[in-house]
Amino acid sequence: MKKLLFIYCGFVAANLFAQDIHFTQAQQTPMLINPAATGLFNGWERITANHKNQWVNTGTKFFTTSIAADMNFFKPKRGVKPHLGFGLQLYNDIGGDSKFGTKQALFNLSAIVPIAEMHTLSAGLQFGLGQRTGDLTNLIFPNQFDGNVLDPDINSMEYNNLVSFIYPDLSAGFLYKYGNQKIGFTRDNSTEFTIGAAYFHINSPEMNYRIGFKEQLYSKFVIHASFLKDFEGSAAGIEVYFNEFIQGPHNETLIGALLRYRLSSGSKTTGLSRDAYFMAGLSYRFGDAVSPLMYIQFSSFKFGISYDITISQFGQASRAGGLEFSLQFANLDFALFKRRGL
């Protein structure tokens, strides 16, 4: 019955106004949260890979994989001035025996404007193409029950009317950031705050899931905020964040908190060594899942792992959860004589 349940879920996905993909490690996918986050970080180049296996232990695979890269142009080594951010996001989301999924290539462009010392505004655009695919031939239907078992050799008489189609997509957002962008010698006084909003699928692209049926993809509104603070005189710090997603009749609220501890101190002058951090905490998706998270940051790399513990009635019935990994490489501005370039 469990397998039949997830086969059914894969089929139903083709008949609903589906929500967009999401990752539990939302802070590792900034361009999926807001196009204005493109290039807005203390450095020059950043590459991030995310992979999620949703509903493990169910016998049916639901995978989401994302690769993103962003960088900035005309950002000065010293001081601050307006500059641009450019990013590329690729992802593939596929699940169920129907192999119903989404592939998308998204291009991001942002304008980043310092408005005062430690205060920055950013506005961004995201545009790209998406593809939806699916195949009903691998599904098992109730009319294939022979009185004892579900027999896939029995003709289901169901017509495979899912179609593959490509659609354009347009999104936009803005973001405010407060934070010290200067390189200093103290490591225990960092404070950073961001708040922003984004509007995805502005053009409400048409979805042709089935032959003879057309639907509109709901636009999505996102509100998000984050706060990071190092405790003065200590190697410890805290990071908290909030994300609200509203898409048609669907909404999702994600909050999280992490404690971080500096394992070693790097050079703030020559840049020959980097600070290393260990971070751990919890993320909570309201009414759905609680997720332990852990990150290790060393050199130019940051590795994260999380596991969704489903607390909804669906999770209690299926004993399902979601395992997620992330790996990020970033060329950060962390030393007085650190030069741009990989």
KEKE-3310 file (N, C-alpha, C; in steps of 0.2 Angstrom, whole numbers, plus 5000, padded with zeros to 4 digits):
npx = (5004:5010:5019:5010:5003:5013:5015:5003:5004:5014:5007:4996:5002:5003:4991:4989:4990:5006:5018:5033:5050:5059:5072:5078:5089:5089:5097:5107:5104:5102:5098:5087:5078:5078:5081:5088:5098:5109:5126:5128:5137:5151:5163:5169:5167:5156:5151:5138:5132:5117:5108:5094:5086:5070:5058:5064:5066:5054:5053:5051:5058:5062:5070:5079:5090:5102:5113:5122:5129:5137:5143:5151:5153:5163:5165:5174:5191:5195:5185:5168:5156:5143:5139:5138:5129:5130:5122:5119:5108:5104:5093:5086:5072:5064:5052:5044:5036:5031:5040:5038:5043:5053:5064:5075:5083:5090:5094:5102:5102:5108:5108:5118:5119:5127:5121:5124:5137:5139:5126:5116:5107:5099:5093:5085:5084:5077:5077:5072:5071:5060:5056:5044:5041:5035:5028:5016:5016:5023:5015:5004:4987:4971:4962:4970:4970:4969:4961:4969:4982:4990:4992:5004:5004:4991:4980:4979:4970:4972:4976:4991:4993:5001:5012:5028:5034:5040:5043:5043:5050:5049:5055:5057:5065:5069:5081:5088:5102:5111:5128:5145:5156:5170:5187:5193:5203:5198:5188:5176:5165:5156:5141:5126:5112:5098:5085:5071:5061:5053:5046:5040:5038:5032:5026:5016:5017:5010:5005:5005:5001:4994:4987:4976:4973:4975:4984:4988:5003:5005:5009:5022:5025:5038:5044:5058:5070:5086:5098:5113:5125:5140:5146:5153:5170:5170:5171:5160:5144:5128:5115:5100:5085:5071:5059:5045:5034:5022:5011:4998:4985:4993:5005:5020:5030:5046:5058:5073:5087:5104:5118:5135:5152:5169:5182:5195:5207:5210:5222:5221:5228:5238:5230:5234:5228:5212:5198:5189:5174:5161:5144:5128:5111:5093:5080:5063:5049:5033:5020:5024:5038:5053:5070:5086:5101:5118:5134:5150:5163:5177:5193:5190:5178:5161:5152:5136:5123:5107:5092:5075:5063:5048:5033:5020:5003:5004:5018:5018:5011:5019:5032:5042:5056:5067:5083:5097:5110:5123:5136:5148:5158:5167:5175:5181:5182:5192:5204:5216:5226:5220:5218:5207:5201:5201)
npy = (4994:5006:5009:5010:5021:5032:5030:5035:5048:5053:5053:5062:5074:5079:5084:5096:5113:5115:5118:5127:5121:5117:5119:5113:5118:5133:5144:5141:5142:5156:5163:5156:5160:5174:5185:5196:5193:5189:5189:5197:5196:5194:5194:5187:5177:5163:5146:5134:5118:5108:5094:5084:5071:5067:5060:5047:5029:5025:5018:5024:5036:5053:5066:5081:5092:5105:5117:5131:5147:5162:5179:5195:5210:5225:5228:5236:5233:5240:5250:5256:5255:5256:5241:5226:5211:5194:5179:5161:5148:5131:5118:5102:5093:5078:5065:5051:5036:5040:5048:5062:5079:5094:5104:5117:5132:5146:5163:5177:5194:5207:5223:5232:5243:5253:5263:5269:5269:5253:5250:5243:5242:5231:5226:5214:5204:5189:5178:5165:5148:5134:5117:5104:5087:5070:5053:5042:5028:5019:5018:5011:5007:5007:4998:4988:4978:4962:4955:4949:4954:4969:4969:4973:4968:4968:4977:4994:5003:5016:5032:5038:5054:5064:5077:5084:5100:5117:5132:5150:5160:5173:5183:5194:5204:5213:5219:5222:5225:5225:5227:5225:5228:5229:5224:5218:5216:5211:5197:5195:5203:5204:5208:5206:5209:5205:5209:5205:5205:5195:5192:5179:5171:5181:5182:5172:5159:5147:5131:5116:5102:5091:5083:5093:5101:5116:5125:5139:5143:5147:5163:5168:5174:5180:5183:5187:5186:5188:5186:5188:5186:5188:5184:5195:5194:5181:5164:5160:5162:5167:5162:5167:5164:5168:5163:5166:5159:5161:5155:5155:5146:5140:5140:5142:5142:5144:5143:5145:5142:5143:5139:5144:5140:5146:5137:5138:5152:5162:5171:5188:5197:5193:5183:5170:5159:5153:5157:5144:5136:5128:5124:5121:5117:5120:5118:5123:5119:5125:5115:5104:5098:5096:5099:5094:5103:5104:5112:5113:5124:5127:5133:5138:5132:5126:5114:5106:5097:5090:5084:5080:5078:5072:5078:5079:5072:5064:5061:5053:5042:5036:5036:5044:5054:5067:5068:5079:5087:5099:5109:5121:5133:5147:5162:5172:5189:5191:5195:5208:5209:5200:5194:5196:5183:5166)
npz = (5000:5004:4993:4983:4987:4985:4972:4967:4972:4964:4952:4954:4955:4943:4940:4948:4953:4955:4968:4969:4968:4983:4996:5011:5017:5015:5016:5008:4995:4989:4977:4973:4982:4981:4968:4969:4978:4971:4969:4980:4992:5003:4994:4978:4969:4968:4970:4971:4976:4978:4984:4986:4993:4994:5005:5009:5011:5006:4994:4982:4972:4975:4969:4970:4963:4962:4954:4956:4952:4955:4954:4955:4947:4943:4957:4969:4976:4987:4998:4993:4980:4968:4960:4949:4949:4944:4939:4938:4938:4939:4939:4943:4946:4950:4952:4959:4951:4940:4935:4935:4933:4934:4925:4925:4919:4924:4923:4932:4936:4945:4953:4963:4976:4987:5000:5011:5024:5028:5024:5012:4996:4985:4969:4959:4944:4937:4924:4912:4906:4908:4909:4909:4912:4910:4913:4911:4909:4918:4929:4941:4942:4951:4944:4940:4949:4953:4962:4971:4971:4964:4948:4936:4923:4918:4907:4910:4904:4904:4897:4891:4893:4897:4893:4887:4889:4886:4894:4897:4910:4922:4935:4949:4962:4978:4990:5006:5015:5030:5036:5041:5029:5028:5030:5045:5060:5071:5076:5082:5082:5072:5063:5055:5045:5035:5024:5013:4998:4985:4969:4960:4944:4936:4924:4924:4918:4905:4908:4901:4905:4902:4887:4879:4890:4899:4910:4922:4929:4946:4952:4963:4979:4990:5006:5016:5029:5038:5051:5058:5071:5080:5096:5107:5112:5112:5104:5098:5090:5082:5071:5063:5054:5042:5031:5021:5010:4997:4987:4976:4982:4991:5005:5013:5028:5034:5047:5055:5066:5070:5079:5079:5079:5081:5075:5072:5069:5056:5045:5044:5037:5027:5021:5020:5027:5033:5043:5052:5054:5064:5063:5069:5071:5070:5059:5055:5047:5046:5052:5045:5044:5055:5055:5059:5056:5050:5048:5041:5039:5030:5024:5008:5007:5011:5019:5020:5029:5031:5038:5035:5047:5046:5052:5049:5046:5035:5035:5047:5043:5033:5037:5032:5027:5023:5016:5014:5006:5004:4996:4995:4987:4989:4984:4995:5002:5014:5019:5021:5011:5001:4985:4971:4961:4956)
capx = (5000:5014:5021:5004:5002:5018:5014:4997:5006:5017:5002:4992:5006:5002:4985:4988:4995:5011:5022:5040:5055:5062:5077:5078:5095:5087:5102:5112:5101:5100:5095:5080:5074:5077:5086:5092:5104:5114:5132:5128:5141:5158:5168:5168:5164:5153:5147:5135:5128:5113:5105:5089:5082:5064:5054:5068:5063:5047:5053:5050:5063:5060:5076:5080:5097:5103:5119:5121:5135:5136:5149:5150:5157:5165:5166:5181:5194:5194:5180:5162:5153:5138:5142:5133:5129:5127:5122:5116:5105:5102:5090:5082:5067:5060:5050:5038:5036:5029:5046:5036:5048:5055:5071:5075:5089:5088:5099:5100:5106:5107:5111:5120:5120:5128:5117:5128:5141:5136:5119:5116:5101:5100:5087:5087:5079:5078:5074:5075:5067:5058:5053:5040:5041:5031:5027:5012:5017:5026:5011:4999:4981:4967:4959:4974:4970:4966:4957:4974:4988:4991:4996:5006:5003:4984:4980:4975:4966:4973:4979:4997:4992:5006:5016:5033:5033:5045:5040:5047:5049:5052:5055:5061:5066:5074:5084:5091:5107:5116:5133:5151:5159:5177:5191:5196:5207:5194:5183:5170:5160:5152:5134:5124:5105:5096:5077:5070:5055:5053:5040:5042:5033:5028:5022:5011:5017:5005:5007:5002:5002:4990:4984:4969:4972:4980:4983:4993:5007:5003:5014:5024:5028:5043:5047:5063:5075:5091:5102:5120:5129:5146:5146:5159:5174:5169:5172:5153:5139:5121:5112:5093:5082:5064:5056:5038:5032:5015:5010:4991:4982:4998:5010:5025:5034:5052:5062:5079:5092:5110:5124:5141:5158:5175:5187:5202:5207:5214:5226:5217:5233:5241:5225:5236:5224:5205:5194:5186:5168:5156:5138:5123:5105:5087:5075:5056:5044:5027:5015:5027:5044:5058:5076:5092:5106:5125:5138:5157:5166:5185:5196:5185:5172:5156:5148:5130:5119:5101:5087:5069:5059:5041:5029:5013:5000:5007:5024:5017:5009:5024:5038:5046:5060:5071:5090:5099:5117:5125:5143:5149:5165:5167:5181:5178:5186:5193:5210:5218:5229:5217:5216:5202:5203:5201)
capy = (5000:5012:5010:5012:5028:5036:5030:5039:5055:5055:5054:5068:5080:5081:5087:5101:5119:5113:5123:5127:5117:5121:5116:5114:5123:5138:5149:5139:5144:5163:5165:5153:5164:5181:5186:5202:5191:5187:5193:5201:5193:5197:5191:5189:5171:5158:5141:5130:5112:5106:5088:5082:5065:5068:5054:5041:5023:5024:5014:5028:5041:5060:5069:5088:5094:5112:5119:5138:5150:5169:5183:5202:5214:5232:5228:5238:5229:5244:5255:5253:5258:5252:5236:5222:5204:5190:5172:5156:5143:5125:5113:5096:5090:5073:5061:5046:5031:5044:5053:5069:5083:5100:5106:5124:5136:5153:5168:5182:5200:5212:5230:5232:5250:5255:5269:5273:5265:5247:5249:5241:5240:5227:5224:5209:5201:5182:5175:5158:5143:5128:5111:5099:5081:5065:5047:5038:5021:5015:5019:5006:5010:5002:4993:4983:4974:4955:4951:4947:4959:4973:4966:4978:4966:4970:4983:4999:5007:5023:5035:5042:5060:5069:5080:5088:5107:5122:5138:5155:5162:5180:5185:5200:5205:5218:5216:5227:5222:5229:5223:5228:5225:5230:5218:5220:5211:5207:5192:5193:5209:5204:5209:5206:5208:5206:5208:5206:5202:5193:5190:5174:5169:5187:5181:5167:5154:5142:5124:5111:5096:5085:5085:5096:5104:5121:5129:5144:5142:5153:5167:5166:5180:5178:5187:5183:5190:5184:5189:5184:5190:5185:5186:5199:5191:5173:5161:5158:5166:5164:5164:5165:5166:5167:5163:5164:5158:5161:5153:5153:5144:5137:5144:5138:5146:5141:5147:5141:5145:5140:5141:5143:5141:5147:5132:5141:5159:5163:5177:5194:5201:5190:5179:5163:5154:5155:5155:5138:5136:5123:5126:5116:5120:5117:5122:5121:5120:5124:5110:5099:5095:5099:5097:5096:5105:5105:5114:5114:5129:5128:5136:5141:5127:5125:5108:5106:5091:5091:5078:5082:5073:5074:5078:5080:5066:5060:5058:5048:5036:5033:5036:5046:5060:5070:5069:5085:5089:5105:5110:5128:5135:5154:5166:5178:5194:5190:5198:5215:5208:5195:5197:5193:5178:5159)
capz = (5000:5004:4986:4979:4989:4982:4964:4966:4973:4957:4947:4956:4954:4936:4940:4953:4953:4959:4971:4966:4972:4989:5000:5019:5018:5011:5015:5003:4989:4989:4971:4973:4987:4979:4963:4972:4982:4966:4969:4986:4998:5005:4990:4971:4965:4973:4967:4976:4974:4983:4982:4991:4992:4998:5006:5009:5014:5003:4989:4976:4972:4973:4969:4968:4962:4960:4954:4955:4952:4955:4954:4954:4942:4945:4964:4971:4981:4993:4997:4991:4975:4965:4955:4946:4951:4938:4942:4934:4942:4935:4944:4940:4951:4947:4957:4958:4946:4933:4933:4934:4935:4931:4923:4923:4918:4926:4923:4937:4935:4950:4954:4970:4977:4994:5001:5017:5027:5031:5022:5004:4993:4979:4965:4954:4939:4935:4918:4910:4903:4912:4905:4913:4909:4914:4909:4915:4908:4924:4935:4943:4944:4955:4940:4938:4955:4951:4967:4976:4970:4959:4942:4931:4916:4916:4904:4914:4900:4905:4891:4893:4890:4899:4887:4888:4886:4888:4896:4899:4917:4924:4942:4951:4969:4980:4996:5010:5019:5034:5038:5040:5023:5029:5033:5051:5063:5076:5073:5087:5082:5066:5064:5048:5044:5028:5023:5006:4995:4978:4966:4955:4939:4935:4918:4925:4912:4904:4909:4897:4908:4898:4880:4879:4896:4900:4917:4923:4935:4951:4954:4970:4983:4995:5011:5020:5033:5042:5056:5060:5076:5084:5103:5108:5117:5112:5097:5097:5086:5081:5064:5063:5047:5042:5024:5020:5003:4996:4979:4975:4989:4995:5008:5017:5032:5036:5051:5057:5070:5070:5083:5076:5084:5077:5077:5071:5067:5050:5044:5042:5034:5021:5018:5019:5030:5034:5049:5051:5058:5064:5064:5070:5073:5068:5054:5056:5042:5050:5050:5040:5046:5059:5052:5061:5051:5052:5043:5042:5034:5031:5018:5004:5006:5016:5018:5025:5029:5035:5038:5037:5051:5044:5058:5047:5046:5029:5037:5052:5039:5028:5040:5027:5028:5017:5017:5010:5006:5000:4995:4992:4986:4988:4984:4999:5004:5021:5022:5018:5004:4997:4979:4967:4956:4958)
cpx = (5004:5017:5016:5003:5007:5017:5008:4999:5010:5012:4998:4996:5005:4995:4983:4992:5000:5015:5029:5044:5057:5067:5076:5084:5094:5092:5107:5110:5098:5096:5088:5075:5073:5083:5090:5098:5110:5120:5133:5131:5148:5163:5167:5165:5161:5149:5144:5131:5124:5109:5100:5086:5076:5061:5058:5064:5056:5047:5052:5054:5060:5067:5076:5087:5098:5110:5119:5128:5134:5142:5147:5155:5158:5165:5173:5184:5194:5188:5173:5159:5148:5142:5136:5134:5126:5127:5118:5114:5102:5099:5086:5078:5063:5058:5044:5040:5034:5035:5044:5041:5049:5062:5070:5082:5088:5095:5097:5105:5104:5111:5112:5122:5121:5125:5120:5133:5138:5129:5120:5109:5103:5093:5089:5082:5081:5074:5077:5070:5066:5055:5050:5040:5037:5030:5022:5012:5019:5021:5006:4993:4976:4964:4963:4975:4966:4962:4962:4979:4986:4995:4997:5005:4995:4984:4976:4970:4966:4978:4985:4997:4996:5010:5022:5033:5039:5041:5045:5046:5053:5050:5059:5061:5070:5076:5088:5096:5111:5121:5140:5155:5167:5180:5194:5200:5203:5189:5177:5165:5156:5144:5131:5116:5103:5088:5076:5063:5056:5047:5042:5036:5028:5023:5017:5011:5012:5008:5002:5003:5000:4988:4977:4968:4977:4979:4989:4997:5006:5010:5016:5027:5032:5045:5052:5067:5080:5095:5107:5123:5134:5145:5153:5163:5173:5170:5165:5149:5133:5119:5105:5090:5075:5063:5049:5037:5025:5014:5003:4988:4987:5002:5014:5029:5040:5056:5068:5083:5098:5115:5130:5147:5164:5180:5194:5202:5212:5218:5221:5222:5235:5235:5228:5232:5217:5203:5190:5180:5164:5150:5133:5117:5099:5083:5068:5052:5037:5022:5018:5033:5049:5064:5082:5097:5113:5129:5145:5160:5174:5188:5191:5178:5168:5152:5142:5127:5113:5097:5080:5065:5052:5037:5021:5010:5003:5014:5023:5015:5014:5031:5044:5050:5064:5078:5093:5106:5118:5133:5144:5156:5164:5174:5179:5184:5187:5199:5212:5222:5227:5216:5211:5205:5203:5208)
cpy = (5006:5014:5013:5020:5033:5036:5035:5047:5058:5057:5061:5074:5083:5085:5093:5107:5117:5119:5122:5122:5121:5116:5118:5119:5129:5144:5148:5140:5151:5165:5162:5157:5171:5183:5192:5200:5189:5192:5197:5197:5196:5193:5192:5183:5166:5152:5136:5124:5110:5099:5086:5076:5065:5061:5047:5036:5022:5019:5017:5034:5048:5064:5076:5090:5101:5113:5127:5141:5158:5173:5190:5205:5222:5233:5230:5233:5233:5249:5252:5258:5254:5247:5231:5215:5200:5183:5167:5150:5137:5120:5108:5093:5085:5068:5056:5041:5034:5048:5060:5074:5090:5101:5113:5127:5143:5158:5174:5188:5205:5218:5231:5239:5251:5262:5273:5267:5259:5246:5248:5239:5236:5226:5219:5207:5194:5180:5169:5154:5137:5123:5106:5093:5076:5059:5043:5030:5016:5015:5013:5009:5004:4997:4988:4978:4967:4952:4949:4952:4963:4970:4971:4975:4967:4977:4988:5003:5014:5026:5039:5049:5066:5071:5084:5095:5111:5128:5144:5157:5169:5181:5191:5200:5211:5216:5222:5223:5227:5225:5227:5225:5226:5224:5221:5215:5208:5203:5191:5199:5209:5204:5209:5205:5209:5205:5209:5203:5200:5191:5186:5173:5175:5186:5176:5162:5149:5135:5119:5104:5090:5088:5087:5100:5110:5124:5134:5142:5148:5157:5166:5172:5177:5183:5184:5188:5185:5188:5185:5189:5185:5188:5189:5195:5183:5171:5159:5164:5163:5166:5162:5167:5164:5168:5161:5164:5157:5160:5151:5152:5141:5142:5140:5143:5142:5145:5142:5145:5140:5143:5140:5144:5141:5142:5134:5148:5159:5170:5183:5199:5198:5185:5172:5157:5158:5153:5149:5138:5130:5126:5121:5120:5116:5121:5119:5123:5119:5119:5104:5095:5099:5095:5099:5098:5105:5107:5114:5118:5129:5130:5140:5137:5127:5119:5108:5099:5092:5085:5081:5076:5075:5073:5078:5073:5061:5057:5052:5042:5033:5033:5038:5053:5062:5071:5074:5086:5096:5106:5117:5130:5143:5157:5172:5183:5194:5192:5204:5214:5202:5198:5193:5188:5171:5156)
cpz = (5000:4997:4982:4981:4986:4974:4963:4967:4967:4952:4948:4955:4947:4935:4945:4950:4957:4962:4968:4971:4978:4992:5007:5020:5013:5010:5010:4996:4988:4983:4970:4977:4984:4974:4965:4976:4977:4967:4976:4992:4998:5001:4983:4967:4970:4969:4972:4973:4979:4980:4988:4989:4997:4999:5006:5012:5011:4997:4982:4977:4970:4975:4967:4968:4959:4960:4952:4956:4951:4956:4953:4950:4944:4953:4966:4976:4988:4992:4995:4985:4972:4960:4953:4949:4945:4941:4937:4938:4938:4940:4940:4946:4948:4953:4955:4952:4939:4931:4931:4937:4932:4930:4922:4923:4919:4926:4928:4935:4941:4950:4961:4972:4985:4995:5007:5020:5030:5028:5014:5002:4986:4976:4960:4949:4938:4929:4915:4907:4908:4907:4910:4909:4913:4910:4913:4914:4913:4930:4935:4945:4947:4950:4937:4944:4952:4956:4973:4976:4964:4953:4937:4924:4914:4913:4908:4910:4901:4899:4894:4890:4893:4893:4890:4885:4890:4889:4898:4906:4918:4931:4944:4959:4971:4987:4999:5014:5023:5036:5037:5034:5023:5032:5039:5054:5069:5073:5077:5087:5076:5067:5056:5048:5037:5028:5016:5004:4988:4976:4960:4950:4938:4929:4918:4919:4912:4905:4905:4899:4904:4891:4881:4885:4897:4907:4917:4930:4940:4952:4961:4973:4989:4999:5015:5024:5037:5046:5059:5065:5079:5091:5104:5113:5117:5104:5095:5093:5085:5074:5065:5056:5047:5034:5024:5012:5002:4988:4978:4982:4993:4999:5012:5021:5035:5040:5053:5062:5071:5075:5079:5080:5079:5079:5076:5068:5061:5050:5041:5038:5027:5017:5016:5022:5032:5041:5047:5056:5058:5066:5065:5073:5070:5063:5055:5050:5045:5047:5046:5043:5051:5056:5056:5055:5054:5046:5045:5037:5035:5024:5014:5003:5012:5014:5023:5024:5033:5034:5040:5041:5050:5050:5056:5047:5041:5031:5042:5048:5035:5031:5035:5030:5022:5019:5012:5011:5002:5001:4992:4992:4985:4989:4988:5000:5011:5024:5018:5012:5000:4991:4976:4962:4960:4958)
residu = (MET:LYS:LYS:LEU:LEU:PHE:ILE:TYR:CYS:GLY:PHE:VAL:ALA:ALA:ASN:LEU:PHE:ALA:GLN:ASP:ILE:HIS:PHE:THR:GLN:ALA:GLN:GLN:THR:PRO:MET:LEU:ILE:ASN:PRO:ALA:ALA:THR:GLY:LEU:PHE:ASN:GLY:TRP:GLU:ARG:ILE:THR:ALA:ASN:HIS:LYS:ASN:GLN:TRP:VAL:ASN:THR:GLY:THR:LYS:PHE:PHE:THR:THR:SER:ILE:ALA:ALA:ASP:MET:ASN:PHE:PHE:LYS:PRO:LYS:ARG:GLY:VAL:LYS:PRO:HIS:LEU:GLY:PHE:GLY:LEU:GLN:LEU:TYR:ASN:ASP:ILE:GLY:GLY:ASP:SER:LYS:PHE:GLY:THR:LYS:GLN:ALA:LEU:PHE:ASN:LEU:SER:ALA:ILE:VAL:PRO:ILE:ALA:GLU:MET:HIS:THR:LEU:SER:ALA:GLY:LEU:GLN:PHE:GLY:LEU:GLY:GLN:ARG:THR:GLY:ASP:LEU:THR:ASN:LEU:ILE:PHE:PRO:ASN:GLN:PHE:ASP:GLY:ASN:VAL:LEU:ASP:PRO:ASP:ILE:ASN:SER:MET:GLU:TYR:ASN:ASN:LEU:VAL:SER:PHE:ILE:TYR:PRO:ASP:LEU:SER:ALA:GLY:PHE:LEU:TYR:LYS:TYR:GLY:ASN:GLN:LYS:ILE:GLY:PHE:THR:ARG:ASP:ASN:SER:THR:GLU:PHE:THR:ILE:GLY:ALA:ALA:TYR:PHE:HIS:ILE:ASN:SER:PRO:GLU:MET:ASN:TYR:ARG:ILE:GLY:PHE:LYS:GLU:GLN:LEU:TYR:SER:LYS:PHE:VAL:ILE:HIS:ALA:SER:PHE:LEU:LYS:ASP:PHE:GLU:GLY:SER:ALA:ALA:GLY:ILE:GLU:VAL:TYR:PHE:ASN:GLU:PHE:ILE:GLN:GLY:PRO:HIS:ASN:GLU:THR:LEU:ILE:GLY:ALA:LEU:LEU:ARG:TYR:ARG:LEU:SER:SER:GLY:SER:LYS:THR:THR:GLY:LEU:SER:ARG:ASP:ALA:TYR:PHE:MET:ALA:GLY:LEU:SER:TYR:ARG:PHE:GLY:ASP:ALA:VAL:SER:PRO:LEU:MET:TYR:ILE:GLN:PHE:SER:SER:PHE:LYS:PHE:GLY:ILE:SER:TYR:ASP:ILE:THR:ILE:SER:GLN:PHE:GLY:GLN:ALA:SER:ARG:ALA:GLY:GLY:LEU:GLU:PHE:SER:LEU:GLN:PHE:ALA:ASN:LEU:ASP:PHE:ALA:LEU:PHE:LYS:ARG:ARG:GLY:LEU)
# end
